Amino acid sequence: MSLLSSLRSEPESSQEGPLRILDVDDDEADAVFDALSSKTTRTILAELHRSPSTPTELADQTDTSIQNAMYHLEKLEETELARVVDTQYSSRGKEMQIYAPSENAAVVFIGTDDRKDGLFSMFKRFLGAIGIIALIGVVLQATTSVLEAVQQIPEEQVASSPNSLVAFAGAITTLVVSYVSNDDSQPPNSRGTSPVLDPMTRKTLLTTIVLLTGVCATPVALAYSPAVSGEYYTSTTPAETTGSEANAGVPDVSDETVHVVVKGGNPDVREALSDQLVTKFNERGATVEQHETIRSVSGSLFVVQLTDNHAEAGGLTPSANFTTYFTYVEYGNATVARTVLSHEQTSDIGPPLFQKNLPGRIAVGSFVFERGSPDLTSALNTIKRGGGDPAVFTSEVGAAAANSSVDQAFDKRLWT
């Protein structure tokens, strides 16, 4: 036997073996009754169920001698009510065994045969309920993993997503059906093994798992129906846009330099919006310079201010909601840009009154932008798209806000 450290590894008094059922007229039951006829033996067994102990510790706990404690431990070992689980050495180097209860909990049965069958049925129902709870936990954990994985599915694998879910649901159902379809005639073993589930418990288990699988599969099935577009709901309120008096029509920025400033809001949305503004003005033939602050420039000035910002790009329900204020100042006057933006953000004092002597054209406006929603609709769209990519969602939000800002600032209805 190998020498172990004198420091105990804290063995447990757990009983994980099968239930041991003893008939009152069995020889084993006689031996158990004989061993437990002594109060000292019963006290030692109770102490072992509280914590594994050495004979010396048990002697102290039961106020008896070590020799007497050893005598009662031997009786408990002979009847399989106690066992040696570890060994340690005392400070003097003496080997000491550590005792604990048997791995198998024991029940002594007194009654008729039909009542004995009833006892087995009770244990079947009890074990069946535990099995159902455990399997439900496994299914829920697996479902959570599947939903997390759905968010990470690449775009090119969208078509295979429903097939993957069907395969997952089919595998779970097949395993359960295989398990509950065992031969109902298999008799319970009265000793050494746990009883099998009865037919009613099996049917209940099967029904529970099938229902859970259906509940988990329903959202994905709905997502891939024609009723779900896969596109996030997007709303832009009509802009309240005001333009200075001018009779030269829509400003022409081709072959000119437009200085762009984007302030406030989510940094990722702000960056995406700035990039799209560059694209929009390049399409109009302009050269674009970007700045972090509003300042007077040689050329035209286009400023966007984001407020009341909400942007949640991750998860199954990405959403964004914010107010966008914008202004176009044809001759790049920073003071004018700051003044009209500040005036626009004070919604209860009416439209700005532009000075008659200001050179060039000026436009200012605002709108509320909303994309996605924190509800089931957004979740279904995310699943339909094959997962949620926060970077893509943020880019789409910024691009949409930029498009609306430029389109409404240069709307011909504003300038004619």
Secondary structure as UniProt FT lines:
FT   STRAND          20..23
FT   TURN            24..25
FT   HELIX           27..35
FT   TURN            36..37
FT   HELIX           39..50
FT   HELIX           55..62
FT   HELIX           66..78
FT   TURN            79..80
FT   STRAND          82..89
FT   TURN            91..92
FT   STRAND          95..101
FT   STRAND          106..109
FT   HELIX           113..150
FT   TURN            151..152
FT   HELIX           155..160
FT   HELIX           161..180
FT   TURN            184..185
FT   HELIX           199..223
FT   TURN            226..227
FT   STRAND          234..236
FT   STRAND          242..243
FT   TURN            254..255
FT   STRAND          257..263
FT   HELIX           267..283
FT   TURN            284..285
FT   STRAND          287..291
FT   STRAND          300..312
FT   STRAND          319..329
FT   TURN            330..331
FT   HELIX           334..344
FT   HELIX           347..349
FT   TURN            356..357
FT   STRAND          362..372
FT   HELIX           376..384
FT   TURN            385..386
FT   HELIX           390..409
FT   HELIX           412..415
//
